[in-house]
Amino acid sequence: MELTLIQQIAVYALPVIFAITLHEAAHGYAAKHFGDTTAYMLGRISLNPLRHIDPVGTVLVPMVILTLSHLSGGGGILFGWAKPVPVNFNQLHRPKQDMLWVAAAGPGANLLMALFWALIIKFGVMAPDFFARPLVQMGVMGIQINIMLMVLNLLPLLPLDGGRIAVSLLPSPMAYSYSRLEPYGMIILVVLLFSGALNMILWPMINATMALIASLFGLH
């Protein structure tokens, strides 16, 4: 049975919207917990997707990548970004140490969402036929999107979350030197993406994580 247009939109749009919204909101919640109220005062600690969507990074770039991936037979890394939640690390209780938890909150939220979508698949296979296929496909897409975003953001490259985590863990002199590379981080990431190197770096980790989740939930 073919999915209706509304079902097709939901299958792809809802996992992406939730992945981006909760990722950014998690950064804001963590920052507030550790002492920085910048995002809270600006109204950015919100589950409203409109507060986080960037027209270029959230909509245009992923659509172009998905289209190119489809034309080339698939296998590309979904790359995009939302409006970053503002964090003033100097306002954290322990700026260097707490930076780790604020940065890790986003990928952590993506991991929890991937587990949530695995449960949706388990529910979907028991649902009536009308719900089963779109729920299962939505669950599969939810796992893929969230694991991609989690693994991508954990790359030790500023300004990604993994870069913030690296700065937090490195000794102060090394952390300062490393942080000076941030202006070049996005350029490096784009070069890795279009050279194909990003696929080779990330896909083994993405596939291993998805296989682990499938094994934990008995998904085949």
C-alpha beads as a LAMMPS data file, in Angstrom:
LAMMPS data file: protein, C-alpha beads

220 atoms
219 bonds

1 atom types
1 bond types

-500.0 500.0 xlo xhi
-500.0 500.0 ylo yhi
-500.0 500.0 zlo zhi

Masses

1 110.0

Atoms # bond

1 1 1 0.000 0.000 0.000
2 1 1 1.424 3.351 -1.069
3 1 1 1.767 6.037 1.556
4 1 1 -0.384 9.132 1.152
5 1 1 1.333 12.480 0.603
6 1 1 0.641 13.504 4.205
7 1 1 2.102 10.220 5.454
8 1 1 5.207 10.685 3.313
9 1 1 5.719 14.212 4.643
10 1 1 5.263 13.001 8.231
11 1 1 7.665 10.077 7.739
12 1 1 10.505 12.422 6.760
13 1 1 9.613 15.743 8.390
14 1 1 8.662 14.753 11.935
15 1 1 11.899 12.866 12.782
16 1 1 14.008 15.722 11.390
17 1 1 12.041 18.410 13.264
18 1 1 12.171 16.503 16.557
19 1 1 15.871 15.682 16.129
20 1 1 16.849 19.309 15.579
21 1 1 14.462 20.844 18.129
22 1 1 15.312 18.550 21.035
23 1 1 19.036 18.677 20.241
24 1 1 19.109 22.453 20.561
25 1 1 16.701 22.589 23.494
26 1 1 18.904 20.078 25.354
27 1 1 21.887 22.438 25.053
28 1 1 19.772 25.234 26.522
29 1 1 18.449 23.126 29.398
30 1 1 21.964 21.925 30.261
31 1 1 23.392 25.456 30.114
32 1 1 20.665 26.738 32.432
33 1 1 21.273 23.850 34.834
34 1 1 24.987 24.710 35.025
35 1 1 24.430 28.434 35.532
36 1 1 24.068 30.150 32.134
37 1 1 20.617 31.660 31.590
38 1 1 21.411 33.291 28.220
39 1 1 19.275 30.896 26.164
40 1 1 16.505 30.988 28.777
41 1 1 16.343 34.793 28.766
42 1 1 16.172 34.814 24.957
43 1 1 13.362 32.249 24.895
44 1 1 15.488 29.628 23.176
45 1 1 14.848 26.850 25.712
46 1 1 11.787 25.746 23.821
47 1 1 10.296 22.699 22.113
48 1 1 8.819 24.983 19.457
49 1 1 10.623 24.010 16.217
50 1 1 10.186 27.491 14.748
51 1 1 12.592 28.868 17.359
52 1 1 15.365 26.563 16.132
53 1 1 14.863 26.142 12.368
54 1 1 17.381 27.864 10.103
55 1 1 15.956 28.260 6.558
56 1 1 19.266 27.417 4.915
57 1 1 20.816 24.911 7.318
58 1 1 17.648 23.109 8.374
59 1 1 15.684 23.126 5.117
60 1 1 17.687 23.992 1.987
61 1 1 20.990 22.197 2.631
62 1 1 19.441 18.874 3.809
63 1 1 17.020 18.912 0.837
64 1 1 19.895 19.410 -1.616
65 1 1 21.935 16.634 0.019
66 1 1 18.964 14.241 0.073
67 1 1 18.268 14.978 -3.593
68 1 1 21.896 14.458 -4.622
69 1 1 22.069 11.305 -2.494
70 1 1 18.925 9.944 -4.163
71 1 1 20.251 10.689 -7.656
72 1 1 23.564 9.023 -6.857
73 1 1 22.013 5.942 -5.301
74 1 1 22.119 6.946 -1.637
75 1 1 24.751 6.608 1.037
76 1 1 25.428 10.269 1.776
77 1 1 25.694 11.886 5.196
78 1 1 22.747 14.147 5.968
79 1 1 24.363 17.465 6.802
80 1 1 22.638 20.549 8.148
81 1 1 22.282 22.814 11.142
82 1 1 19.774 24.714 13.233
83 1 1 20.047 28.130 14.845
84 1 1 22.586 27.442 17.586
85 1 1 21.365 27.988 21.125
86 1 1 23.470 30.826 22.557
87 1 1 25.657 29.736 25.470
88 1 1 27.899 32.054 27.463
89 1 1 30.423 29.571 28.812
90 1 1 31.842 32.201 31.171
91 1 1 28.568 32.158 33.102
92 1 1 28.748 28.431 33.815
93 1 1 29.620 27.464 37.389
94 1 1 32.850 25.790 36.204
95 1 1 33.232 26.979 32.591
96 1 1 35.811 24.485 31.346
97 1 1 34.363 21.426 33.090
98 1 1 30.688 22.263 32.566
99 1 1 31.281 22.946 28.865
100 1 1 31.547 19.173 28.405
101 1 1 28.038 18.502 29.742
102 1 1 26.433 21.383 27.859
103 1 1 28.015 20.188 24.606
104 1 1 27.203 16.522 25.237
105 1 1 23.534 17.286 25.969
106 1 1 22.692 17.677 22.261
107 1 1 24.118 14.344 21.045
108 1 1 22.734 12.742 24.205
109 1 1 19.257 13.935 23.253
110 1 1 19.723 12.440 19.779
111 1 1 20.658 9.070 21.294
112 1 1 17.565 9.088 23.500
113 1 1 15.415 9.961 20.485
114 1 1 16.939 7.106 18.482
115 1 1 15.919 4.736 21.292
116 1 1 12.445 6.298 21.306
117 1 1 12.062 5.700 17.559
118 1 1 13.155 2.088 18.056
119 1 1 10.219 1.707 20.439
120 1 1 7.955 3.266 17.801
121 1 1 9.062 0.553 15.359
122 1 1 8.260 -2.133 17.944
123 1 1 4.805 -0.615 18.381
124 1 1 4.353 -0.138 14.647
125 1 1 4.774 -3.806 13.759
126 1 1 1.881 -4.624 16.105
127 1 1 -0.369 -1.826 14.838
128 1 1 -3.134 -2.172 12.207
129 1 1 -1.924 -2.129 8.601
130 1 1 -2.977 1.487 8.065
131 1 1 -0.585 2.619 10.829
132 1 1 2.048 -0.072 10.598
133 1 1 3.969 0.945 7.484
134 1 1 4.178 4.720 8.094
135 1 1 5.056 4.177 11.776
136 1 1 7.812 1.696 10.952
137 1 1 9.225 3.904 8.186
138 1 1 9.066 6.926 10.472
139 1 1 10.860 4.953 13.170
140 1 1 13.588 3.848 10.766
141 1 1 14.062 7.424 9.567
142 1 1 14.062 8.675 13.172
143 1 1 16.838 6.274 14.150
144 1 1 18.918 7.125 11.073
145 1 1 18.555 10.902 11.394
146 1 1 19.316 10.982 15.111
147 1 1 22.310 8.644 14.912
148 1 1 23.703 10.638 11.967
149 1 1 23.335 13.899 13.879
150 1 1 24.782 12.382 17.050
151 1 1 27.863 10.930 15.359
152 1 1 28.421 14.021 13.193
153 1 1 28.196 16.363 16.169
154 1 1 30.621 14.239 18.172
155 1 1 33.412 14.847 15.657
156 1 1 36.220 16.596 17.604
157 1 1 35.976 19.632 15.362
158 1 1 34.936 23.108 16.489
159 1 1 32.282 24.460 16.472
160 1 1 30.667 21.001 16.663
161 1 1 29.767 19.558 20.059
162 1 1 32.666 17.124 19.859
163 1 1 35.030 20.066 19.515
164 1 1 33.588 21.641 22.686
165 1 1 34.006 18.335 24.491
166 1 1 37.630 18.141 23.315
167 1 1 38.331 21.681 24.577
168 1 1 36.816 20.728 27.934
169 1 1 38.975 17.610 28.260
170 1 1 42.295 18.990 26.987
171 1 1 44.775 20.673 29.360
172 1 1 44.271 24.441 29.349
173 1 1 47.241 25.419 27.108
174 1 1 46.309 22.786 24.509
175 1 1 42.619 23.685 24.795
176 1 1 43.409 27.350 24.067
177 1 1 45.494 26.459 21.016
178 1 1 42.811 24.065 19.777
179 1 1 40.041 26.652 20.232
180 1 1 41.856 29.016 17.853
181 1 1 41.023 26.610 14.993
182 1 1 37.280 27.284 15.352
183 1 1 37.052 29.871 12.512
184 1 1 38.211 27.144 10.110
185 1 1 36.033 24.343 11.465
186 1 1 33.099 24.683 9.089
187 1 1 35.436 25.021 6.104
188 1 1 37.156 21.771 7.104
189 1 1 33.778 20.076 7.555
190 1 1 32.516 21.158 4.125
191 1 1 35.744 19.967 2.482
192 1 1 35.393 16.595 4.242
193 1 1 31.773 16.367 3.133
194 1 1 32.258 17.063 -0.563
195 1 1 35.510 15.104 -0.797
196 1 1 33.734 11.977 0.427
197 1 1 36.061 11.668 3.431
198 1 1 33.202 12.415 5.833
199 1 1 31.349 9.321 4.615
200 1 1 34.386 7.128 5.232
201 1 1 34.875 8.567 8.727
202 1 1 31.282 8.512 9.931
203 1 1 29.476 5.595 8.259
204 1 1 31.294 2.828 10.192
205 1 1 30.293 4.499 13.481
206 1 1 26.746 5.179 12.264
207 1 1 26.249 1.599 11.085
208 1 1 27.726 0.135 14.286
209 1 1 25.438 2.277 16.469
210 1 1 22.330 1.441 14.439
211 1 1 23.229 -2.263 14.524
212 1 1 23.577 -2.077 18.315
213 1 1 20.153 -0.441 18.668
214 1 1 18.604 -3.004 16.321
215 1 1 20.114 -5.796 18.406
216 1 1 18.928 -4.286 21.714
217 1 1 15.339 -3.945 20.479
218 1 1 15.221 -7.087 18.373
219 1 1 14.729 -5.173 15.115
220 1 1 15.472 -7.055 11.917

Bonds

1 1 1 2
2 1 2 3
3 1 3 4
4 1 4 5
5 1 5 6
6 1 6 7
7 1 7 8
8 1 8 9
9 1 9 10
10 1 10 11
11 1 11 12
12 1 12 13
13 1 13 14
14 1 14 15
15 1 15 16
16 1 16 17
17 1 17 18
18 1 18 19
19 1 19 20
20 1 20 21
21 1 21 22
22 1 22 23
23 1 23 24
24 1 24 25
25 1 25 26
26 1 26 27
27 1 27 28
28 1 28 29
29 1 29 30
30 1 30 31
31 1 31 32
32 1 32 33
33 1 33 34
34 1 34 35
35 1 35 36
36 1 36 37
37 1 37 38
38 1 38 39
39 1 39 40
40 1 40 41
41 1 41 42
42 1 42 43
43 1 43 44
44 1 44 45
45 1 45 46
46 1 46 47
47 1 47 48
48 1 48 49
49 1 49 50
50 1 50 51
51 1 51 52
52 1 52 53
53 1 53 54
54 1 54 55
55 1 55 56
56 1 56 57
57 1 57 58
58 1 58 59
59 1 59 60
60 1 60 61
61 1 61 62
62 1 62 63
63 1 63 64
64 1 64 65
65 1 65 66
66 1 66 67
67 1 67 68
68 1 68 69
69 1 69 70
70 1 70 71
71 1 71 72
72 1 72 73
73 1 73 74
74 1 74 75
75 1 75 76
76 1 76 77
77 1 77 78
78 1 78 79
79 1 79 80
80 1 80 81
81 1 81 82
82 1 82 83
83 1 83 84
84 1 84 85
85 1 85 86
86 1 86 87
87 1 87 88
88 1 88 89
89 1 89 90
90 1 90 91
91 1 91 92
92 1 92 93
93 1 93 94
94 1 94 95
95 1 95 96
96 1 96 97
97 1 97 98
98 1 98 99
99 1 99 100
100 1 100 101
101 1 101 102
102 1 102 103
103 1 103 104
104 1 104 105
105 1 105 106
106 1 106 107
107 1 107 108
108 1 108 109
109 1 109 110
110 1 110 111
111 1 111 112
112 1 112 113
113 1 113 114
114 1 114 115
115 1 115 116
116 1 116 117
117 1 117 118
118 1 118 119
119 1 119 120
120 1 120 121
121 1 121 122
122 1 122 123
123 1 123 124
124 1 124 125
125 1 125 126
126 1 126 127
127 1 127 128
128 1 128 129
129 1 129 130
130 1 130 131
131 1 131 132
132 1 132 133
133 1 133 134
134 1 134 135
135 1 135 136
136 1 136 137
137 1 137 138
138 1 138 139
139 1 139 140
140 1 140 141
141 1 141 142
142 1 142 143
143 1 143 144
144 1 144 145
145 1 145 146
146 1 146 147
147 1 147 148
148 1 148 149
149 1 149 150
150 1 150 151
151 1 151 152
152 1 152 153
153 1 153 154
154 1 154 155
155 1 155 156
156 1 156 157
157 1 157 158
158 1 158 159
159 1 159 160
160 1 160 161
161 1 161 162
162 1 162 163
163 1 163 164
164 1 164 165
165 1 165 166
166 1 166 167
167 1 167 168
168 1 168 169
169 1 169 170
170 1 170 171
171 1 171 172
172 1 172 173
173 1 173 174
174 1 174 175
175 1 175 176
176 1 176 177
177 1 177 178
178 1 178 179
179 1 179 180
180 1 180 181
181 1 181 182
182 1 182 183
183 1 183 184
184 1 184 185
185 1 185 186
186 1 186 187
187 1 187 188
188 1 188 189
189 1 189 190
190 1 190 191
191 1 191 192
192 1 192 193
193 1 193 194
194 1 194 195
195 1 195 196
196 1 196 197
197 1 197 198
198 1 198 199
199 1 199 200
200 1 200 201
201 1 201 202
202 1 202 203
203 1 203 204
204 1 204 205
205 1 205 206
206 1 206 207
207 1 207 208
208 1 208 209
209 1 209 210
210 1 210 211
211 1 211 212
212 1 212 213
213 1 213 214
214 1 214 215
215 1 215 216
216 1 216 217
217 1 217 218
218 1 218 219
219 1 219 220
